[in-house]
Amino acid sequence: MGPDLTDAYSKLGPEGLDSSLETLYFPAMAPLYAYRPLTPNERRDVAALLQSASRRQAESATAEVAGIGLLGLVVLIIVTGAAGRHRLKPVRQRLVERARLQTGRPA
């Protein structure tokens, strides 16, 4: 029904949020609160709620990004290991054979 206020605290900050809750310049709220403005306690409660919602959203996003990054790293290591597993095998075999010939050891 209304706008998403999840990041309102991080956008406005404590002073800006308190000011906007005091004046209630929002068109949808002005008629409702014209004759009964929010009390200082109500403004603090609303600000605390919005601050909590903003903090919770930031924490969950960080955990999700870290999880995706870790998963990507694991997939990259697996793909690199699978693709390069046999890449040096022929080179190593030639080097071992050459070393055996030089030292005179049997193969």
Rosetta constraint file for C-alpha pairs under 8 A:
AtomPair CA 5 CA 50 HARMONIC 7.18 0.50
AtomPair CA 6 CA 50 HARMONIC 6.44 0.50
AtomPair CA 6 CA 53 HARMONIC 5.59 0.50
AtomPair CA 6 CA 54 HARMONIC 5.43 0.50
AtomPair CA 6 CA 57 HARMONIC 7.53 0.50
AtomPair CA 7 CA 11 HARMONIC 6.24 0.50
AtomPair CA 7 CA 50 HARMONIC 7.47 0.50
AtomPair CA 7 CA 53 HARMONIC 7.38 0.50
AtomPair CA 7 CA 54 HARMONIC 4.99 0.50
AtomPair CA 8 CA 12 HARMONIC 6.00 0.50
AtomPair CA 8 CA 13 HARMONIC 7.91 0.50
AtomPair CA 8 CA 17 HARMONIC 7.61 0.50
AtomPair CA 8 CA 50 HARMONIC 6.76 0.50
AtomPair CA 8 CA 54 HARMONIC 7.35 0.50
AtomPair CA 9 CA 13 HARMONIC 5.23 0.50
AtomPair CA 9 CA 14 HARMONIC 6.73 0.50
AtomPair CA 9 CA 17 HARMONIC 6.48 0.50
AtomPair CA 9 CA 47 HARMONIC 7.26 0.50
AtomPair CA 9 CA 50 HARMONIC 5.73 0.50
AtomPair CA 9 CA 51 HARMONIC 5.38 0.50
AtomPair CA 9 CA 54 HARMONIC 6.35 0.50
AtomPair CA 10 CA 51 HARMONIC 7.49 0.50
AtomPair CA 10 CA 54 HARMONIC 6.47 0.50
AtomPair CA 12 CA 16 HARMONIC 4.82 0.50
AtomPair CA 12 CA 17 HARMONIC 5.46 0.50
AtomPair CA 13 CA 17 HARMONIC 5.97 0.50
AtomPair CA 14 CA 18 HARMONIC 6.09 0.50
AtomPair CA 14 CA 47 HARMONIC 7.46 0.50
AtomPair CA 15 CA 19 HARMONIC 6.12 0.50
AtomPair CA 16 CA 20 HARMONIC 6.11 0.50
AtomPair CA 17 CA 21 HARMONIC 6.08 0.50
AtomPair CA 17 CA 47 HARMONIC 6.88 0.50
AtomPair CA 18 CA 22 HARMONIC 6.05 0.50
AtomPair CA 18 CA 43 HARMONIC 6.63 0.50
AtomPair CA 18 CA 44 HARMONIC 7.75 0.50
AtomPair CA 18 CA 47 HARMONIC 7.17 0.50
AtomPair CA 19 CA 23 HARMONIC 6.24 0.50
AtomPair CA 20 CA 24 HARMONIC 5.47 0.50
AtomPair CA 20 CA 25 HARMONIC 6.78 0.50
AtomPair CA 21 CA 38 HARMONIC 7.30 0.50
AtomPair CA 21 CA 43 HARMONIC 6.20 0.50
AtomPair CA 22 CA 37 HARMONIC 7.29 0.50
AtomPair CA 22 CA 38 HARMONIC 6.72 0.50
AtomPair CA 22 CA 43 HARMONIC 7.32 0.50
AtomPair CA 24 CA 29 HARMONIC 6.46 0.50
AtomPair CA 24 CA 30 HARMONIC 6.01 0.50
AtomPair CA 24 CA 33 HARMONIC 7.65 0.50
AtomPair CA 25 CA 29 HARMONIC 7.38 0.50
AtomPair CA 25 CA 30 HARMONIC 6.16 0.50
AtomPair CA 26 CA 30 HARMONIC 5.97 0.50
AtomPair CA 27 CA 31 HARMONIC 7.58 0.50
AtomPair CA 28 CA 32 HARMONIC 7.59 0.50
AtomPair CA 29 CA 33 HARMONIC 6.15 0.50
AtomPair CA 30 CA 34 HARMONIC 5.53 0.50
AtomPair CA 32 CA 36 HARMONIC 7.90 0.50
AtomPair CA 33 CA 37 HARMONIC 5.15 0.50
AtomPair CA 33 CA 38 HARMONIC 7.48 0.50
AtomPair CA 38 CA 42 HARMONIC 5.75 0.50
AtomPair CA 38 CA 43 HARMONIC 6.15 0.50
AtomPair CA 39 CA 43 HARMONIC 6.22 0.50
AtomPair CA 40 CA 44 HARMONIC 6.20 0.50
AtomPair CA 41 CA 45 HARMONIC 6.19 0.50
AtomPair CA 42 CA 46 HARMONIC 6.16 0.50
AtomPair CA 43 CA 47 HARMONIC 6.03 0.50
AtomPair CA 44 CA 48 HARMONIC 6.02 0.50
AtomPair CA 45 CA 49 HARMONIC 6.21 0.50
AtomPair CA 46 CA 50 HARMONIC 6.22 0.50
AtomPair CA 47 CA 51 HARMONIC 5.98 0.50
AtomPair CA 48 CA 52 HARMONIC 6.08 0.50
AtomPair CA 49 CA 53 HARMONIC 6.25 0.50
AtomPair CA 50 CA 54 HARMONIC 6.09 0.50
AtomPair CA 51 CA 55 HARMONIC 6.16 0.50
AtomPair CA 52 CA 56 HARMONIC 6.09 0.50
AtomPair CA 53 CA 57 HARMONIC 6.20 0.50
AtomPair CA 54 CA 58 HARMONIC 6.37 0.50
AtomPair CA 55 CA 59 HARMONIC 6.25 0.50
AtomPair CA 56 CA 60 HARMONIC 6.21 0.50
AtomPair CA 57 CA 61 HARMONIC 6.18 0.50
AtomPair CA 58 CA 62 HARMONIC 6.33 0.50
AtomPair CA 59 CA 63 HARMONIC 6.44 0.50
AtomPair CA 60 CA 64 HARMONIC 6.24 0.50
AtomPair CA 61 CA 65 HARMONIC 6.16 0.50
AtomPair CA 62 CA 66 HARMONIC 6.13 0.50
AtomPair CA 63 CA 67 HARMONIC 6.11 0.50
AtomPair CA 64 CA 68 HARMONIC 6.18 0.50
AtomPair CA 65 CA 69 HARMONIC 6.09 0.50
AtomPair CA 66 CA 70 HARMONIC 6.13 0.50
AtomPair CA 67 CA 71 HARMONIC 6.13 0.50
AtomPair CA 68 CA 72 HARMONIC 6.10 0.50
AtomPair CA 69 CA 73 HARMONIC 6.22 0.50
AtomPair CA 70 CA 74 HARMONIC 6.32 0.50
AtomPair CA 71 CA 75 HARMONIC 6.26 0.50
AtomPair CA 72 CA 76 HARMONIC 6.09 0.50
AtomPair CA 73 CA 77 HARMONIC 6.18 0.50
AtomPair CA 74 CA 78 HARMONIC 6.24 0.50
AtomPair CA 75 CA 79 HARMONIC 6.12 0.50
AtomPair CA 76 CA 80 HARMONIC 5.99 0.50
AtomPair CA 77 CA 81 HARMONIC 5.99 0.50
AtomPair CA 78 CA 82 HARMONIC 6.10 0.50
AtomPair CA 79 CA 83 HARMONIC 6.03 0.50
AtomPair CA 80 CA 84 HARMONIC 5.98 0.50
AtomPair CA 81 CA 85 HARMONIC 5.61 0.50
AtomPair CA 83 CA 87 HARMONIC 7.73 0.50
AtomPair CA 84 CA 88 HARMONIC 7.68 0.50
AtomPair CA 86 CA 90 HARMONIC 7.89 0.50
AtomPair CA 88 CA 92 HARMONIC 6.02 0.50
AtomPair CA 89 CA 93 HARMONIC 6.16 0.50
AtomPair CA 90 CA 94 HARMONIC 6.37 0.50
AtomPair CA 91 CA 95 HARMONIC 6.36 0.50
AtomPair CA 92 CA 96 HARMONIC 6.10 0.50
AtomPair CA 93 CA 97 HARMONIC 6.13 0.50
AtomPair CA 94 CA 98 HARMONIC 6.08 0.50
AtomPair CA 95 CA 99 HARMONIC 6.12 0.50
AtomPair CA 96 CA 100 HARMONIC 6.16 0.50
AtomPair CA 97 CA 101 HARMONIC 6.23 0.50
AtomPair CA 97 CA 107 HARMONIC 7.35 0.50
AtomPair CA 98 CA 102 HARMONIC 6.23 0.50
AtomPair CA 99 CA 103 HARMONIC 6.15 0.50
AtomPair CA 100 CA 104 HARMONIC 5.69 0.50
AtomPair CA 100 CA 105 HARMONIC 5.08 0.50
AtomPair CA 100 CA 106 HARMONIC 6.71 0.50
AtomPair CA 100 CA 107 HARMONIC 6.85 0.50
AtomPair CA 101 CA 105 HARMONIC 6.60 0.50
AtomPair CA 101 CA 106 HARMONIC 7.81 0.50
